[in-house]
């Protein structure tokens, strides 16, 4: 099952929640592949992957190495794959990306090497599909899994205009997506105070975008801007419940996790 995380803007905790869900699934005994497509490479930084990401290495004509790391978690495992990089190498690589076939061939073979129960994809904010190397990852994925769709999770902060903009944003990229998808969960993150005050906005998010599950995640000071090891990242209760729903397959229509 492929689960893609999206967010309209930065700073809403998208990457942190994506990593939490991946960790929770792994701790439940599953094999999880985490594709870090966000150029900020938050998950890759926590995993200690210091080399350039796979796309950048191939673009620069390098023999790809040290772009992934496997972490044992409970009875499962989490494999982080870094796609991009911060800094000058990223801009050098992306200015004239002409190694599309090389990337697709390499990544296709990479996906065939090992089977996973879940694939979590962390996307950059304000994604556009046109002329974006991210589409090459999708193209390779479709070669290996031609009949698969992607489940989608949207993360936003509680601000009313953020929720409105997120609805417009996800509708746009959904209509343009090169991979068919279906809505899985809408998440309002960093909720302060009584959660009931956010219920109307959450239901709007669910109704407009068709999410069967809505989640309101409290603001956790110890998680905000976390920069430790993945092993030390605490999975908050709301995301743990979401992971349990995904594993069990018991996802009722219009279910809310508080």
C-alpha positions as CSV (number, residue, x, y, z in Angstrom):
1,X,0.0,0.0,0.0
2,X,1.4,3.4,-1.1
3,X,0.5,6.3,1.1
4,X,1.5,9.8,0.0
5,X,1.6,12.8,2.3
6,X,0.8,16.3,1.0
7,X,0.8,19.8,2.4
8,X,0.0,23.1,1.0
9,X,2.7,25.0,2.9
10,X,5.7,24.3,5.1
11,X,5.8,24.2,8.9
12,X,2.6,22.2,9.4
13,X,4.4,19.0,10.5
14,X,3.8,17.0,7.3
15,X,7.2,15.3,7.3
16,X,7.1,14.6,11.0
17,X,3.7,13.0,10.9
18,X,4.7,11.0,7.8
19,X,7.7,9.6,9.6
20,X,5.6,8.9,12.7
21,X,3.1,6.9,10.6
22,X,6.0,5.0,9.0
23,X,7.5,4.3,12.4
24,X,4.2,3.1,13.9
25,X,3.6,0.7,11.0
26,X,7.1,-0.7,11.3
27,X,6.8,-1.1,15.1
28,X,3.6,-3.2,14.4
29,X,5.8,-5.7,12.6
30,X,5.5,-4.4,9.0
31,X,8.2,-3.7,6.5
32,X,8.0,0.0,5.5
33,X,9.7,1.9,2.7
34,X,9.8,5.6,3.2
35,X,10.5,7.6,0.0
36,X,11.7,11.1,1.0
37,X,10.8,13.2,-2.0
38,X,10.8,16.5,0.0
39,X,13.9,18.6,-0.9
40,X,14.2,19.5,2.8
41,X,15.0,15.8,3.4
42,X,13.9,15.9,7.0
43,X,13.5,12.2,7.4
44,X,16.8,11.5,5.7
45,X,18.5,13.9,8.0
46,X,17.1,12.1,11.1
47,X,18.2,8.8,9.6
48,X,21.7,10.2,9.2
49,X,21.9,9.9,5.4
50,X,24.5,12.5,4.6
51,X,25.2,11.8,0.9
52,X,23.2,13.3,-1.9
53,X,19.8,11.8,-2.7
54,X,19.3,9.2,-5.5
55,X,18.0,11.7,-8.1
56,X,20.9,14.1,-7.5
57,X,23.6,11.4,-7.6
58,X,22.3,10.1,-10.9
59,X,21.9,13.6,-12.3
60,X,25.6,14.3,-11.4
61,X,26.7,11.1,-13.1
62,X,27.6,9.3,-9.9
63,X,27.3,5.6,-9.1
64,X,24.4,5.8,-6.6
65,X,25.4,4.7,-3.1
66,X,24.6,5.6,0.6
67,X,21.2,7.1,-0.4
68,X,19.2,4.8,1.9
69,X,19.3,3.4,5.4
70,X,17.4,0.6,7.1
71,X,16.3,0.9,10.7
72,X,15.1,-2.0,12.8
73,X,12.0,-1.0,14.8
74,X,10.3,-3.6,17.0
75,X,9.5,-6.6,14.9
76,X,9.5,-4.6,11.7
77,X,11.8,-2.4,9.7
78,X,11.8,1.1,8.2
79,X,13.9,1.8,5.1
80,X,14.5,5.5,4.3
81,X,15.3,6.5,0.7
82,X,16.6,10.0,0.1
83,X,15.7,11.4,-3.3
84,X,17.1,14.9,-3.2
85,X,19.6,17.1,-1.4
86,X,19.9,20.5,0.1
87,X,22.5,22.9,-1.2
88,X,24.3,23.6,-4.4
89,X,24.4,20.0,-5.7
90,X,20.6,20.0,-5.9
91,X,20.5,23.1,-8.1
92,X,23.3,21.8,-10.3
93,X,21.5,18.5,-10.8
94,X,18.1,19.9,-11.4
95,X,19.0,22.7,-13.7
96,X,19.3,20.3,-16.7
97,X,18.1,16.9,-15.6
98,X,18.9,14.7,-18.6
99,X,19.3,11.3,-17.0
100,X,15.7,10.3,-16.9
101,X,16.1,6.9,-18.4
102,X,19.1,6.1,-16.1
103,X,17.1,7.1,-13.1
104,X,14.0,5.1,-14.1
105,X,16.0,2.0,-14.8
106,X,18.0,2.2,-11.6
107,X,14.9,2.9,-9.4
108,X,12.8,0.3,-11.0
109,X,15.4,-2.4,-10.2
110,X,15.8,-1.0,-6.7
111,X,12.0,-1.4,-6.1
112,X,12.2,-5.0,-7.3
113,X,15.0,-5.9,-4.9
114,X,12.8,-6.1,-1.8
115,X,9.1,-6.3,-1.0
116,X,7.4,-4.0,1.5
117,X,4.0,-4.0,3.2
118,X,3.8,-0.2,3.0
119,X,5.4,2.7,1.1
120,X,5.1,6.1,2.7
121,X,5.9,9.0,0.4
122,X,6.8,12.4,1.8
123,X,6.2,15.1,-0.9
124,X,7.5,18.7,-1.0
125,X,5.0,21.4,-0.2
126,X,3.2,23.2,-3.0
127,X,3.9,20.4,-5.5
128,X,3.6,20.8,-9.2
129,X,3.8,17.9,-11.6
130,X,5.0,19.7,-14.7
131,X,8.7,19.3,-15.4
132,X,9.3,17.9,-12.0
133,X,11.7,15.0,-11.4
134,X,9.3,13.6,-8.9
135,X,7.2,12.4,-11.8
136,X,10.1,10.1,-12.8
137,X,9.8,8.3,-9.4
138,X,6.1,7.8,-10.2
139,X,6.9,6.5,-13.7
140,X,9.3,3.9,-12.3
141,X,6.8,2.9,-9.6
142,X,4.1,2.3,-12.2
143,X,6.4,0.0,-14.1
144,X,6.8,-2.2,-11.0
145,X,3.2,-1.8,-9.7
146,X,1.1,-1.0,-12.8
147,X,-2.3,-1.5,-11.1
148,X,-1.6,0.2,-7.8
149,X,-3.2,3.4,-6.7
150,X,-1.9,5.8,-4.0
151,X,-3.7,6.6,-0.8
152,X,-3.4,10.3,0.1
153,X,-3.1,12.0,3.5
154,X,-3.3,15.8,3.7
155,X,-1.7,17.7,6.6
156,X,-2.6,21.3,7.5
157,X,-2.4,23.5,10.5
158,X,-5.6,24.8,12.2
159,X,-5.7,28.2,10.6
160,X,-9.0,28.7,8.6
161,X,-7.2,30.1,5.6
162,X,-4.7,27.2,5.6
163,X,-7.6,24.7,5.5
164,X,-9.3,26.6,2.6
165,X,-6.0,26.8,0.6
166,X,-5.3,23.1,1.3
167,X,-8.6,22.1,-0.2
168,X,-8.0,24.1,-3.4
169,X,-4.4,22.8,-3.5
170,X,-5.2,19.1,-3.2
171,X,-8.0,19.3,-5.7
172,X,-5.6,20.8,-8.2
173,X,-2.7,18.4,-7.8
174,X,-5.2,15.5,-7.6
175,X,-6.6,16.4,-11.0
176,X,-3.1,16.5,-12.5
177,X,-1.5,13.5,-10.7
178,X,0.2,11.0,-12.9
179,X,-0.7,8.2,-10.5
180,X,-4.4,7.5,-9.6
181,X,-5.1,8.1,-6.0
182,X,-7.8,7.9,-3.4
183,X,-8.3,10.0,-0.2
184,X,-7.3,8.3,3.1
185,X,-7.1,10.9,5.8
186,X,-7.2,14.7,6.4
187,X,-5.1,15.8,9.4
188,X,-5.4,19.1,11.3
189,X,-2.0,19.3,13.1
190,X,-0.8,21.4,16.0
191,X,-4.2,21.9,17.5
192,X,-4.1,24.0,20.7
193,X,-6.8,23.8,23.4
194,X,-10.0,21.9,23.2
195,X,-10.2,19.8,20.0
196,X,-13.9,20.2,19.6
197,X,-13.3,23.7,18.4
198,X,-11.7,22.3,15.2
199,X,-14.5,19.8,14.4
200,X,-16.3,22.0,11.9
201,X,-13.1,22.7,9.9
202,X,-12.2,19.0,10.0
203,X,-15.5,18.0,8.7
204,X,-15.2,20.6,5.9
205,X,-11.9,19.1,4.9
206,X,-13.3,15.6,4.9
207,X,-16.5,16.5,3.0
208,X,-14.8,18.6,0.3
209,X,-12.0,16.2,-0.3
210,X,-13.7,12.9,0.4
211,X,-11.5,11.7,3.3
212,X,-13.1,8.8,5.2
213,X,-10.9,9.5,8.2
214,X,-10.3,12.9,9.9
215,X,-7.6,13.4,12.5
216,X,-7.0,16.2,14.9
217,X,-3.4,16.1,16.4
218,X,-2.6,18.2,19.4
219,X,0.4,20.5,19.6
220,X,3.2,18.6,21.3
221,X,6.0,20.8,22.4
222,X,8.5,17.9,22.6
223,X,7.8,17.0,19.0
224,X,7.8,20.5,17.5
225,X,11.0,20.9,15.5
226,X,12.4,17.5,16.6
227,X,15.9,16.8,15.4
228,X,17.0,13.7,17.2
229,X,17.3,10.1,16.0
230,X,14.3,8.4,14.4
231,X,14.4,5.7,17.1
232,X,13.8,8.5,19.7
233,X,10.9,10.2,17.8
234,X,7.8,9.6,19.8
235,X,4.7,8.5,17.9
236,X,1.8,10.6,19.2
237,X,-1.4,8.7,20.1
238,X,-3.5,10.1,17.2
239,X,-1.0,8.8,14.6
240,X,-0.7,5.5,16.5
241,X,-4.5,5.1,16.2
242,X,-4.3,6.0,12.5
243,X,-1.7,3.3,11.9
244,X,-3.8,0.7,13.8
245,X,-6.8,1.6,11.5
246,X,-4.6,1.2,8.4
247,X,-3.2,-2.2,9.5
248,X,-6.6,-3.6,10.5
249,X,-8.3,-2.3,7.4
250,X,-11.2,-1.2,9.6
251,X,-11.8,2.3,8.3
252,X,-15.3,3.5,8.6
253,X,-16.7,6.3,6.5
254,X,-16.5,9.7,8.3
255,X,-14.4,8.3,11.2
256,X,-12.7,10.9,13.4
257,X,-9.6,10.4,15.5
258,X,-9.1,12.8,18.4
